[in-house]
Structure formats: C-alpha cells, structure tokens
Amino acid sequence: MTPAPVIIAVDGRSGAGKTTLAIELAARLREHHKVSLFHLEDVYPGWNGLAAGIERYVTTVLAPLSRGEAAEWVGWDWEMHYDGPARTTLPAEIVIVEGVGAAADSARPMLDAVVWAESSDDDRRTRALARDGSTYEPFWDLWAAQEEEWLAADAVQENADIRVLNRADGTAPDDVLLALQYLPALAPVLLPELSGRRGLQLHAERLDCVPDAARLFDALYGRSLNAVWLDSSLRTNGTAAERSRFSILADDGGSYGQDVRHRSGVTRLTTGTATVETAGPFFRWLDGVWGRRALRAPEGYDCEFTLGWLGYLGYELKRETGGSDIPSGTPDAAMIFAGRAVVLDHLEGSAWLLALEAPDAPEWLALARSAVTAAAVPAEPAAGTAVASTAVGIGSIAAPAFTGRDTEHAYKAKIADAQHEIAEGNTYEVCLTTAITADVAGRPDGLDPWQAYLALRRKNPAPFASYLRFGELTVASTSPERFLKIAADGGMRAEPIKGTRPRAADPAGDEQLRRDLESSPKDRAENIMIVDLLRNDLSHFAVAGSVTVSRLCAIESYATVHQMVSTIDAKLKPGLPRAEAVAACFPAGSMTGAPKISTMAILDRLEGAPRGVYSGAIGYFSLSGAMDTAVAIRTLVIRADGAGGAELSLGIGGAITADSSAQEEYDEIRTKAFGVLSALGADFPES
C-alpha cells in the first residue's frame, strides 16, 4: 500500500470541458509528480445511470484510492450497453478524478480539492455533441435532467475550492494549476510548482522622461476592471518629498495578474479564468504569498516595489488583531497582484517599466513604452473642446448632497460617552469616527469616479494619494499619513498623525494656526500617546533596542490642513513573518486610540457601524519583501448601486481625550472633510 494520495476532483455539467481540463492538468503535474487519472464516464451504467455511477465511483474507485490502495472496478461498455471487463486504477502521488459527480457529497470527505468547471449552455451542448456525435444527441435532455436533479440536492458548486470559466482556449489548465497552489491542503505536495512560482525573473527598463501620470494611467488602465495608482501627488521639499518620490501604476493583466478579495475569514482569489476560495485569517494568507523576498531591486532603481500586491486592508481586519468581528459592506481586503507595472521617479524625472518574464511581456513593454512617451508630450485640447468645469473638475453635474450618519448633537453625545470611558479608566484616548454619505445618479448625469479622483488630487495633493478600482468599487484617497513601511532589509517606520488645524488664506493667519497646533498641549498629548502605542506595537517584532523616535510632534502643512506628525523607526527581527509584523500594528493606532484592543471595543459600541475601507491601510506588498502603506483617511469610497448610480462614503473622525472640547472636535471633523468635499463642490451636511 502506498501513502494516501492527494485527490483532485474536476466536476461540472456535461460539455464544460472537464475531460480536456483534467488531461491537461495531469500533463502539467506529471512534470514533477506521479499522477493517476480516472474518468467517471467509464463507470456510469448507461444514459440513465448518473446516480448509480456516482455510487459505483465512490465505493469502488475513490474509497480504495483515498487509502492508497489500487481500485478494482467494473467499466461500462457503451456500445453493448452492459458491464464490461474488470479494470484497475493504481494510486499515485496525485489522483485526478473527473466527470459529472466527481465531487458529489458522498465523495467530498475523501477529496483534497474540488474544481468546478463552468461554461455557457450553448458551448456545453456544442462541445458534448462534437465529442460524442450522434450517440449522445438523443440522450442530451435525459442526462441534463439527471444533472439538474442531482445538483438540486447537492451543492457541489458552492462547496468547490476552485471555479474555472472554461472557454476551451487553452488558458484554463494553467489558471487552475496556479489556483491549486493557493490551497493549504495541496501546498506540501506542490512544492516544486511553488518553487517555480518563486523563481521569477524581472525585466526592468528605465525611460528618461516625465509622463503626465493621469494621462498615462488612463491610457494603460482606463479600461481595466481592476487597477491601482499609488499616486504621490505632493511636490514639496523635505520629509514629505521623500514620501512623494515614487508613483506606481498597475493592473492585474498579463500572465501573472491576479486579484483577491477577503470577507469575514474567506479569501477569494481570481487568476485568469479560475477562482479559488480558502478559509482562514487574511494576514496568514498574506504572509504565504508575500512574506519572503523573491526579487531584488535592479541596479539603479531606488524604489522598493519590484512588482507584487497592491490594494487596501480594511479596518474590519481588526478581527484578526484583537478586535471584534463586524461585517462590512465592502471587502475587508482587496488587492491585485501586478506582474507588470510602471513606476515614476519624480526626483530623477524618469519612468521605470517593470515586468516579470512571460510570453506576453515583450508586447506589454512595447505598449507601455509607447504610452509613457505619448504621455510625456503636453496634451493640447482638440479644436472646439470646452475646458472642463473650473469649480470641481468633474463636469457640470450637480454637487452630491451628503447626509451624516450622526447629527452634530449625536456626535457630541458620543464624545461625552468617550470621555466617560476615559474617566472610568477604560481608555486614555478614543479616536471616534463617523461618516457622511451621498447617493448619486449614473453617468452622464452623475459622478464619474475617475474624474472625481482627478479633482481630489488637484484640490488636495498628498504624499500617499491613491486611486483603486476593483470592479464596481472605487477608492479615491488623498491620505497624508503613512501607516507602516517595512524595507527589504527589515527597516520599519510608522508616521502617525494626530493634531489638525485648517489652512488660512491670509499668510499671517495661516502661520498663527500652524503655531497654535505646534504649541497645543492637548494635540501634543494625543500625538505622544499614539507614539507610545506604536513603539509598543513595533517592539513585538523588532530587534531589541532598535525602536527609536526620530521626529516627535513635527508640523507638516498640506493644501487644506496643518498636521502634527511623528516618526518611529525600528528593525525587524530576522526570520520573523513580515505579514504578522504588519498585523501587530494593525489597525493604525492613530485611528483607534490607546490602549488599542479595549478602545476598539468601546469604538464598536459608540460608532455602531463598520468603517470598511476607511481607517484601514492602502499601499503595496512587494516581491522584494518590502511594503509601504498609508492610513486610509481623506478617502472617498464609491460603490456602484447596481442601477447605474453609486453611493459615496467619506469617513471622518478625531481623537477624544479627557480635556477635549465637543465643539472643537466637531469643528475638526468638518475641517478634515473639507479637502474632499470642496473638490466635489459639496458642503458638509447640516445637522
């Protein structure tokens, strides 16, 4: 008896291409493994024998194979219409079983992975009849009825680990093989395939020109379903300039492109035509796909993004870091894997084209090269073209009418409740948030998310601005705050913001506001509390003695606000899981208060609603082992409503301490909302 094999079932309705998919998948796996393949059509007892065939398969084939034993079974003679000779299927390291019913309920306990193949009804019938000709045609309806009866009582599709849209164009086998590598149960046996996934080669090419980033993104990714622009749109000297040096533009196209969404403990990854679902903590999943250094930065390239994952971590991932489990209307995390990207170096005035070596890489590089060159040439408006609306830059539409989740009175009452918790000794600082929302009509009368973001970045440039498109979900952020950076060499940095004042048009008045923030005992106390919290968070994964505060309560000025910022540095202990280090700091202490876990519980009660994307983190997780993320503040979330319109949501909040003034805190959230609302031509809702 051989060791129990890994068993993969390929199921789906007739004509979905299961047989070809299984044969091609077996061929790829045989490069590194011994593989046995079994077809259920060999045991169905006739055209009316689906149920009986499933029973035969489970008892005489699957059961012995799952024990590592040879399967002795009786085949069906389709020409003579009775049982044929006895046959044997030998066990192997990997066994693939394919056919209608391969993943039936009675079979699933013995399976390690279930692949469900999907195709349109017309394609399925055409393929099935082309394969089996006139012998099948008289029985198509009979067999289809049996399939429907079986599936009505057996939720195979819902229980499948991987779903693949099989277009019969040759892409499905590779997509399924890649998806299988994300299943924890298969990872040990697929080590050769996983090693191949890590043995990546990077092509890097520098172009010495300065393209217009917005034009370039629109040209390359304007029609991409999923795309990310990490847009360093602030141009100043000093510390903010360091954070604004690079912009990254990418989508999930090409051979390596993938996108992932996580909700309430389930991670759903799509690679090409295949989608795989796995259960478990997201940070553990992230460490498995990112936490090792797979690529080094090329010579002369100073950015630490060498392709990898880009997107956001939503606030509700706090369920994995000591917070409670609150379902959200948006994914708890959404990211793409970019196997090719353009990186703009604003300091050196250059553009880098990055692509993993793949058959389609040369074609994309030529396209990207042309797009960068074209975007570096100043655009001239076409004859007769009107200049866009000067007020908001999003056309002549009516400004969105926002409503508040909390009235002014209700928000102030929550401030009083937070201060009561402080007085009781349950917390020192409560970062209380709320949200304002608006419903808008569909285009052309409503808001275009792309144009809305362009308006935001013009009105409120920021070092960590970003535009994320995930299908029907758009995130438009002008965040000034870094959450966490981990360099490839293990250097860690957090830069929390606590303390805000509005800008004034009058220089003297503006300087007075800046000095008022700089000298405010309350704001300094808020900032220092969060610095202490982050020092503690970082210390769990840091080399002893490496945690330092290089800036304390410094003032940075942006288009609409002055902010108080501190910088905490540390060195990651070698060998520790990088994603777990991120989790130790998540969510940002500047968005919770201190102590973090008990304060998050207080916030759940006071706020009474999920935060979603807001106050999570936006950024990248690079194949170099580096990551850099911003706190998702000053962030507009746009969700399509399915009827052509969309819901806009803007989260806002501030830190409440024992000596907070309710009126000043309410005025502060209005100040923080101004940069986004003014870009949209909208007003803060009246209570």
C-alpha positions in Angstrom: 0.0 0.0 0.0 1.3 3.4 -1.0 0.8 6.6 1.1 -2.6 8.2 0.7 -2.6 10.4 -2.4 -3.7 13.9 -2.9 -7.0 13.7 -4.8 -8.3 16.4 -7.0 -11.9 16.3 -8.4 -12.8 18.1 -11.6 -16.6 18.4 -11.7 -19.1 20.3 -13.8 -22.1 19.8 -16.1 -21.7 17.9 -19.3 -19.8 19.7 -22.0 -18.0 22.0 -19.6 -14.6 20.7 -20.8 -13.8 18.6 -17.7 -12.0 15.8 -19.6 -9.7 18.0 -21.6 -9.0 20.2 -18.5 -8.2 17.1 -16.4 -5.9 15.6 -19.0 -4.0 18.9 -19.5 -3.8 19.5 -15.7 -2.4 15.9 -15.3 0.2 16.6 -18.0 1.4 19.7 -16.2 1.6 18.0 -12.8 3.5 15.0 -14.3 6.5 17.3 -14.8 7.1 16.8 -11.0 4.8 14.1 -9.8 3.3 10.6 -10.4 -0.3 11.2 -11.4 -3.2 8.9 -11.9 -6.3 10.0 -13.9 -9.8 8.5 -13.6 -12.8 9.3 -15.8 -16.3 8.8 -14.4 -17.8 8.2 -17.8 -16.1 4.8 -17.6 -18.4 3.6 -14.8 -21.8 5.3 -15.4 -24.2 2.3 -16.1 -25.9 3.8 -19.2 -27.6 7.0 -20.2 -29.9 6.8 -17.2 -27.2 6.0 -14.7 -25.8 9.2 -13.2 -26.8 8.4 -9.6 -25.8 4.7 -9.8 -22.5 5.8 -11.5 -21.7 8.2 -8.6 -22.3 5.4 -6.1 -20.1 3.0 -8.1 -17.3 5.6 -8.3 -17.3 6.4 -4.6 -17.3 2.9 -3.3 -15.2 1.0 -5.8 -12.8 3.7 -7.1 -12.5 6.6 -4.7 -12.6 4.8 -1.4 -9.6 2.5 -2.1 -7.6 5.2 -3.9 -8.0 7.5 -0.9 -6.4 4.8 1.3 -3.5 4.5 -1.1 -4.8 1.1 -2.5 -5.4 0.1 -6.0 -9.0 0.4 -7.2 -10.6 -2.6 -8.8 -13.8 -1.6 -10.7 -16.1 -2.7 -13.5 -16.3 -0.5 -16.5 -19.4 0.1 -18.7 -19.5 -0.9 -22.4 -21.3 2.0 -24.1 -21.6 0.1 -27.4 -23.0 -3.1 -25.9 -24.9 -1.3 -23.1 -23.8 -3.6 -20.3 -21.0 -4.0 -17.8 -17.6 -4.5 -19.4 -14.4 -6.1 -18.1 -12.8 -5.5 -14.7 -10.3 -2.7 -14.7 -7.7 -1.3 -12.3 -6.6 2.2 -11.4 -3.4 2.4 -9.5 -2.8 5.0 -6.7 -0.2 7.7 -7.2 1.1 10.8 -5.5 -1.7 12.8 -7.1 -5.0 11.4 -8.3 -7.3 13.4 -10.6 -10.9 12.2 -10.9 -13.1 13.9 -13.5 -16.7 13.8 -14.6 -20.2 14.7 -13.5 -20.5 13.8 -9.9 -16.7 13.6 -9.2 -17.2 15.9 -6.2 -20.6 14.6 -5.1 -21.5 15.0 -1.4 -20.6 11.4 -0.6 -17.2 11.8 -2.3 -16.1 15.2 -0.8 -14.8 13.8 2.6 -12.2 11.9 0.5 -11.2 14.8 -1.7 -8.4 17.3 -1.1 -9.5 19.8 -3.8 -12.7 20.3 -5.9 -12.5 22.2 -9.2 -15.9 23.2 -10.7 -15.7 23.9 -14.5 -18.3 26.3 -15.9 -19.3 27.1 -19.5 -22.4 28.5 -21.2 -25.2 26.2 -22.0 -24.7 26.6 -25.7 -21.0 25.9 -25.5 -21.5 22.9 -23.4 -24.0 21.3 -25.8 -21.9 22.1 -28.8 -18.8 20.6 -27.2 -20.5 17.5 -25.9 -22.2 16.6 -29.2 -19.0 17.4 -31.2 -17.1 14.9 -28.9 -19.7 12.1 -28.8 -21.6 12.8 -32.0 -25.0 11.3 -32.7 -24.7 8.7 -29.9 -25.2 11.4 -27.3 -27.7 13.7 -29.0 -30.8 11.5 -28.3 -29.9 11.4 -24.6 -28.9 15.0 -24.0 -32.1 16.0 -22.3 -32.3 12.8 -20.3 -28.8 13.3 -19.0 -29.3 17.0 -18.4 -32.4 16.3 -16.3 -30.4 13.9 -14.1 -27.7 16.6 -13.6 -30.3 19.1 -12.6 -31.9 16.7 -10.1 -28.6 15.8 -8.6 -27.4 19.4 -8.3 -30.7 20.5 -6.7 -29.9 18.2 -3.8 -26.1 18.6 -3.8 -24.4 22.0 -3.5 -21.2 21.0 -5.4 -20.7 24.4 -6.9 -21.0 26.2 -3.6 -18.5 23.8 -2.0 -15.9 23.9 -4.7 -12.5 25.2 -3.8 -11.9 26.5 -7.4 -14.2 27.6 -10.1 -13.0 28.0 -13.6 -14.7 29.5 -16.6 -13.5 27.1 -19.3 -13.5 28.9 -22.6 -11.7 26.0 -24.3 -8.9 28.4 -25.4 -6.1 26.6 -23.6 -5.9 29.0 -20.6 -7.9 27.0 -18.0 -5.3 24.3 -17.1 -2.6 26.9 -16.3 -5.0 29.0 -14.4 -6.3 26.0 -12.4 -2.7 24.9 -11.6 -1.8 28.3 -10.3 -5.1 28.4 -8.2 -4.3 25.0 -6.7 -1.1 26.3 -5.3 -3.1 28.6 -3.0 -4.9 25.7 -1.3 -3.2 24.9 2.0 -4.0 21.2 1.7 -2.1 21.0 -1.6 0.8 23.2 -0.8 3.0 20.5 0.7 2.8 18.2 -2.4 3.0 21.1 -4.9 6.4 22.4 -3.6 8.0 22.1 -7.0 5.3 24.3 -8.5 5.5 26.7 -5.6 9.3 26.9 -6.1 8.7 27.7 -9.8 6.3 30.5 -8.7 9.1 32.0 -6.7 11.8 31.5 -9.3 10.7 34.7 -11.1 12.8 36.9 -13.4 12.3 40.7 -13.5 12.7 42.8 -16.6 13.4 46.5 -15.7 13.7 49.3 -18.2 14.3 53.0 -17.5 12.9 55.8 -19.7 14.3 59.3 -19.1 11.1 61.3 -19.5 8.4 62.7 -17.3 4.9 61.5 -18.4 1.7 63.0 -17.1 0.7 60.4 -14.6 -3.0 60.8 -15.0 -2.9 60.6 -18.8 -0.6 57.5 -18.6 -2.9 55.7 -16.1 -5.9 56.4 -18.3 -4.1 55.2 -21.4 -2.8 52.0 -19.9 -5.5 51.1 -17.4 -8.6 53.2 -18.2 -10.5 50.1 -19.4 -9.1 47.7 -16.8 -11.6 46.2 -14.4 -9.1 46.2 -11.6 -6.3 48.8 -11.4 -4.3 50.7 -8.8 -2.5 54.0 -8.9 -0.4 54.8 -5.8 -0.1 58.5 -6.7 2.5 60.6 -4.9 0.9 63.8 -5.9 2.5 66.2 -3.4 5.5 68.2 -4.6 7.4 69.8 -1.7 10.8 69.7 -0.2 11.8 67.9 3.0 10.3 64.8 4.6 7.0 64.9 2.6 9.1 65.0 -0.6 10.8 61.7 0.4 7.4 60.1 0.8 6.3 61.5 -2.5 9.2 60.4 -4.7 7.5 57.4 -6.4 4.2 56.7 -8.1 3.1 53.2 -9.0 0.6 52.4 -11.8 -0.6 48.8 -12.5 -3.5 46.5 -13.2 -4.0 42.7 -12.9 -3.5 42.0 -16.6 -1.0 39.6 -18.1 0.2 36.1 -17.4 0.7 36.7 -13.7 -2.2 39.0 -13.0 -4.4 38.1 -10.0 -7.0 39.8 -7.8 -8.0 38.9 -4.3 -10.9 39.9 -2.0 -11.3 38.9 1.6 -14.6 38.9 3.6 -15.2 37.6 7.1 -12.5 34.9 7.1 -12.8 33.8 3.5 -10.2 34.8 0.8 -11.3 34.7 -2.8 -8.5 34.9 -5.4 -9.0 35.1 -9.2 -6.3 34.2 -11.6 -7.3 34.3 -15.2 -10.4 32.1 -15.6 -10.0 30.4 -12.3 -11.2 31.5 -8.8 -10.1 29.8 -5.6 -11.6 30.2 -2.1 -9.7 29.5 1.1 -10.8 30.0 4.7 -8.6 31.4 7.4 -7.0 34.7 8.6 -6.0 37.1 5.9 -2.7 38.1 7.4 -1.7 34.5 7.5 -2.7 34.2 3.8 -0.8 37.4 3.0 2.4 36.1 4.6 2.2 32.9 2.5 2.1 34.9 -0.8 4.2 37.8 0.1 6.4 37.3 3.3 9.5 36.0 1.5 12.0 38.0 -0.6 11.5 36.7 -4.1 13.1 39.5 -6.2 15.8 42.1 -5.7 15.6 45.7 -7.0 17.5 46.1 -10.2 20.7 48.2 -10.3 20.0 52.0 -10.3 16.3 51.5 -9.3 15.7 53.1 -5.8 12.1 52.2 -5.3 11.5 49.0 -3.2 8.4 48.0 -5.2 9.6 45.2 -7.5 6.1 44.1 -8.5 3.7 42.3 -6.2 0.4 43.0 -4.4 -1.3 46.4 -4.3 -4.6 47.5 -2.7 -6.1 48.0 0.7 -6.6 46.4 4.1 -9.9 47.4 5.5 -10.5 48.3 9.2 -12.6 45.2 9.8 -9.5 43.0 9.6 -9.1 44.1 13.2 -11.0 40.8 13.9 -7.6 39.2 13.4 -5.7 41.5 15.7 -7.8 41.6 18.9 -10.9 43.4 17.6 -14.4 42.1 17.3 -15.9 40.7 14.1 -18.2 43.2 12.4 -19.3 42.5 8.8 -18.8 45.3 6.3 -20.5 46.3 3.0 -17.1 46.4 1.3 -14.4 43.6 1.2 -12.3 43.5 4.3 -9.3 43.5 1.9 -9.0 44.0 -1.8 -5.7 43.7 -3.7 -4.3 42.9 -7.1 -1.1 41.1 -8.0 0.7 43.1 -10.6 3.2 41.1 -12.8 3.9 44.3 -14.7 3.8 48.0 -13.7 5.1 51.5 -14.4 6.9 53.3 -11.6 7.5 57.0 -11.9 10.5 58.5 -10.1 9.6 62.1 -9.5 13.0 63.0 -8.1 15.0 61.9 -11.1 12.4 62.5 -13.7 12.2 59.0 -15.1 9.8 56.2 -15.7 10.6 52.5 -15.0 8.9 49.7 -16.8 8.8 46.5 -14.8 7.6 43.1 -16.0 8.0 39.5 -14.9 9.4 37.4 -17.7 6.5 35.9 -19.5 5.5 35.2 -23.2 3.3 38.3 -23.2 5.9 40.6 -21.5 7.5 42.0 -24.7 4.1 43.0 -26.2 3.2 44.8 -23.0 6.6 46.5 -22.7 6.2 47.9 -26.2 2.8 49.2 -25.4 3.9 50.7 -22.1 6.9 52.3 -23.7 4.7 54.0 -26.3 2.2 55.1 -23.7 4.9 56.7 -21.5 6.4 58.5 -24.4 3.0 59.8 -25.5 2.1 60.9 -22.0 5.3 62.9 -21.8 4.2 65.2 -24.6 2.0 68.1 -23.5 -1.6 67.4 -24.5 -3.4 70.1 -26.5 -7.2 70.3 -26.4 -8.9 69.3 -29.6 -10.4 72.1 -31.7 -13.8 73.1 -30.3 -13.3 71.3 -27.0 -14.6 73.2 -24.0 -12.4 73.4 -20.9 -13.8 71.3 -18.0 -15.7 72.9 -15.2 -13.3 75.1 -13.2 -15.3 74.7 -10.0 -14.7 71.0 -9.2 -13.2 69.5 -12.3 -15.9 66.7 -12.6 -18.1 68.2 -15.2 -21.3 70.3 -14.9 -23.1 67.8 -12.7 -24.9 68.8 -9.5 -22.8 68.6 -6.4 -23.5 65.5 -4.3 -25.8 66.1 -1.3 -24.2 64.4 1.7 -26.0 63.3 4.8 -24.4 62.4 8.1 -24.6 59.2 10.0 -24.6 61.2 13.1 -26.1 64.6 13.7 -24.0 67.2 15.5 -25.9 66.6 18.7 -25.4 62.8 18.4 -21.7 63.1 17.7 -21.2 65.4 20.6 -23.1 62.9 22.8 -20.7 60.2 21.7 -17.8 62.5 22.6 -19.3 62.7 26.1 -19.6 58.9 26.3 -16.0 58.5 25.2 -14.9 60.9 27.9 -16.9 58.9 30.4 -15.0 55.8 29.4 -11.7 57.8 29.9 -12.9 58.9 33.4 -13.7 55.3 34.3 -10.1 54.3 33.4 -11.1 52.1 30.5 -9.1 54.0 27.9 -6.8 57.1 27.6 -7.8 58.2 24.1 -10.7 57.4 21.8 -10.3 58.0 18.1 -14.0 58.5 17.4 -15.2 58.4 13.8 -18.4 58.9 11.9 -19.3 59.0 8.2 -21.2 61.1 5.7 -22.8 59.5 2.6 -24.4 60.6 -0.7 -26.4 58.8 -3.4 -25.6 59.9 -6.9 -27.2 59.1 -10.3 -25.4 57.2 -13.0 -23.4 58.9 -15.8 -23.7 61.1 -17.8 -25.7 63.0 -15.2 -23.9 61.6 -12.1 -20.4 61.4 -10.8 -17.6 59.7 -12.7 -15.2 58.2 -10.2 -12.1 58.8 -12.3 -12.9 62.5 -12.8 -13.8 62.8 -9.1 -10.3 61.5 -8.2 -8.6 63.9 -10.6 -10.5 66.7 -8.9 -9.4 65.5 -5.4 -5.7 65.3 -6.3 -5.8 68.8 -7.8 -7.5 70.2 -4.7 -5.7 68.3 -2.1 -2.3 66.8 -3.3 -0.9 64.3 -0.8 2.2 62.1 -0.5 0.0 59.0 -0.2 -2.8 59.7 -2.6 -4.2 56.7 -4.4 -6.9 55.6 -6.9 -8.0 52.0 -6.6 -10.5 50.4 -8.9 -11.9 46.9 -8.0 -14.8 46.3 -10.4 -17.8 48.2 -9.0 -15.8 49.6 -6.0 -13.6 52.7 -6.3 -11.4 54.1 -3.6 -10.1 57.7 -4.1 -7.8 58.8 -1.3 -5.6 61.8 -0.6 -4.0 60.5 2.6 -1.1 62.4 4.1 -0.3 59.7 6.7 2.0 56.7 6.5 0.7 53.6 8.4 3.8 51.4 8.2 6.8 50.8 6.0 9.0 47.7 6.0 12.1 47.9 3.8 13.6 44.9 2.1 16.4 45.0 4.7 13.9 44.9 7.6 13.9 48.6 8.5 10.4 49.6 9.8 8.9 53.0 10.0 5.5 54.4 11.2 4.5 58.0 11.0 1.3 58.7 12.9 -0.7 62.0 12.5 -2.5 63.4 15.5 -3.4 67.1 15.6 -5.1 69.1 12.8 -5.7 72.8 12.0 -7.3 74.3 8.9 -5.2 76.4 6.5 -6.0 80.2 6.2 -5.8 82.3 3.0 -4.0 85.1 4.9 -0.3 84.2 5.5 -0.2 85.7 8.9 -3.4 83.9 10.0 -2.1 80.7 8.5 1.1 81.0 10.4 -0.8 81.6 13.6 -2.8 78.4 13.1 0.4 76.5 12.5 1.9 77.8 15.7 -1.3 77.2 17.6 -1.1 73.5 16.6 2.6 73.3 17.3 2.2 74.7 20.9 -1.0 72.9 21.8 -0.6 70.8 24.9 -3.7 68.7 24.0 -2.6 67.9 20.5 0.9 67.0 21.7 -0.5 64.8 24.3 -2.7 63.0 21.7 0.3 62.5 19.4 2.6 61.3 22.1 0.0 58.7 23.3 -0.1 57.2 19.8 3.7 57.3 19.5 3.9 55.2 22.7 1.3 52.8 21.4 3.2 52.3 18.1 6.5 51.9 19.9 4.9 49.1 21.8 3.3 47.6 18.6 6.7 47.7 16.7 8.6 46.3 19.7 6.9 42.9 19.4 8.8 42.2 16.1 11.7 44.5 16.5 15.4 43.9 17.3 15.8 44.8 21.0 16.9 48.4 21.4 16.1 49.3 17.7 12.8 51.2 18.4 13.5 55.0 18.2 11.6 58.2 17.7 13.4 60.3 15.1 10.7 63.0 14.9 8.2 64.0 17.7 5.3 66.3 17.1 6.6 67.9 13.9 4.3 70.1 11.8 3.6 69.4 8.2 1.4 71.6 6.0 -0.8 70.5 3.2 -3.2 72.2 0.9 -6.1 72.4 3.3 -4.7 71.5 6.7 -1.7 71.6 9.1 -0.9 68.3 10.7 1.2 67.1 13.7 3.4 64.2 12.7 5.9 61.9 14.5 8.2 59.2 13.1 9.0 55.9 14.9 11.7 53.6 13.5 12.7 50.0 14.3 14.5 47.0 12.8 12.5 43.8 12.1 14.0 40.7 13.7 15.5 38.4 11.0 13.3 35.5 10.1 10.1 36.7 11.6 6.9 36.6 9.4 6.5 40.0 7.8 2.8 39.9 7.5 2.5 39.2 11.2 4.6 42.3 11.9 2.0 44.3 9.9 -0.8 42.6 11.8 0.8 43.6 15.1 0.5 47.3 14.2 -3.0 47.0 12.5 -5.2 48.9 12.6 -3.2 52.2 12.9 -3.1 53.4 16.5 -3.9 56.9 15.3 -7.3 55.6 14.2 -8.1 53.6 17.4 -6.7 55.3 20.5 -4.9 53.7 23.4 -4.8 51.1 24.7 -5.8 49.6 21.3 -7.8 46.5 22.0 -10.0 47.8 24.8 -10.5 51.1 22.9 -11.6 49.3 19.7 -14.4 47.6 21.7 -15.5 51.0 23.0 -15.5 52.3 19.4 -17.6 49.4 18.2 -20.2 50.3 20.7 -20.1 54.1 20.2 -19.9 54.1 16.4 -22.4 51.3 15.8 -21.4 50.7 12.2 -18.4 49.2 10.3 -15.7 51.6 9.0 -15.0 49.5 5.9 -12.0 50.8 3.9 -11.8 54.0 6.0 -9.0 53.9 8.6 -7.5 50.7 7.2 -4.4 50.9 5.1 -3.6 51.4 1.3 -0.3 50.5 -0.4 1.9 47.7 -1.7 3.5 44.4 -0.7 6.5 43.9 -2.9 8.2 40.8 -4.2 11.4 42.3 -2.7 9.9 41.7 0.8 9.2 45.4 1.3 5.9 47.1 1.9 4.6 50.6 2.3 1.1 51.6 3.3 -0.8 54.7 4.1 -3.7 55.1 6.6 -6.9 55.3 4.7 -8.0 58.8 5.7 -9.3 61.7 3.5 -10.7 58.8 1.5 -13.8 58.7 -0.7 -15.3 55.3 -1.2 -17.6 54.9 -4.3 -19.8 51.8 -4.6 -21.9 51.2 -7.7 -25.5 50.6 -6.6 -26.3 48.2 -9.5 -28.8 50.6 -11.1 -26.3 52.9 -12.8 -25.7 55.1 -9.8 -23.4 54.9 -6.8 -23.1 55.5 -3.1 -20.4 57.8 -1.8 -19.0 57.4 1.7 -16.5 59.6 3.5 -15.2 58.6 6.9 -14.1 61.3 9.3 -13.1 61.4 13.0 -10.8 62.7 15.7 -9.0 61.8 18.9 -11.0 62.3 22.1 -9.2 62.9 25.4 -10.3 63.9 28.8 -9.9 67.6 28.1 -11.4 67.6 24.6 -14.0 70.3 23.7 -17.0 68.8 22.0 -17.4 71.8 19.8 -13.7 71.9 18.8 -13.8 68.2 18.0 -16.9 68.6 15.8 -15.2 71.5 14.0 -12.2 69.3 13.4 -14.1 66.7 11.6 -15.6 69.4 9.4 -12.0 70.6 8.7 -10.9 67.1 7.7 -13.8 66.6 5.4 -13.3 70.0 3.6 -10.5 68.8 1.3 -12.6 66.1 -0.2 -16.0 67.9 -0.2 -14.7 71.1 -1.7 -13.2 69.1 -4.6 -16.6 67.7 -5.3 -18.3 71.1 -4.9 -20.2 69.7 -1.9 -20.9 71.0 1.5 -20.8 69.4 4.9 -24.3 68.3 5.8 -26.3 70.5 8.1 -27.4 68.7 11.3 
